[in-house]
Amino acid sequence: MLLQRFTRQGRTALLVLAIFLAAGCAGGGSTKAPRTAADDAESVGGEALTPEIPPQVQTLYEQAAASMAAGDFVDAELRFKEFLLQYPQYPGAHVNLAIIHGNNENNAAARADLDAALALNPNHPAALNQMGMLLRRNGNFLEAEAAYLKAVTVSPDYALAHYNLGVLNELYLQRLDVALRHFETYKTLVGDDKQVDKWIADLRRRVAASQRTANVAD
């Protein structure tokens, strides 16, 4: 089971994108988190796309997100950059560009876009979550944890960040009880997820065994 979870971490090419296109969406605070490859992908849709923005510009953003969902990252990148030329104050476009750069293994460009997003909004949940993923991939596990924790602090129902905290704590920080808590929260938010159900059952067994061992030692 652990090997299966490690394998999931390497599937950066197999993206499943959660797209939030409705105007006013918080850009990642939805409970509609991806249920496969969730640690590797998301797409930030219309976050705070206000009525003051001309409809054709919102359409450009949505077209970019649609291209991203279809796997046409070249077209998506061009459209998001065009959007930012006209409306540079929207962090979600920077987050999506960071996801595209990450898919192309261009970590420097991904970090630059995440820094730009967080400069515009230090509490942007999707930017914080993506920063956590970038830091984890680079081996900065405690910094990744801090980014994920800030994401769920500003958006407690952000299922994807809870999922990522579960993965981080189980596989990298070896905190089984903390991992269990975040996977349970993730499941509460997304509903039925048979794979995560199996992980939760396994973690409960391992946590209970660890507690029994500690009691014997005492």
Secondary structure, DSSP 8 states (H G I E B T S, - for coil): -HHHHHHHHT-TTS----B--STTB-SS-SS---SSSTTT--B---BS--TTS-HHHHHHHHHHHHHHHTT-HHHHHHHHHHHHHH-TT-HHHHHHHHHHHHHTT-HHHHHHHHHHHHHH-TT-HHHHHHHHHHHHHTT-HHHHHHHHHHHHHH-TT-HHHHHHHHHIIIIIS--HHHHHHHHHHHHHHH---HHHHHHHHHHHHHHHHHHHHHHHH-
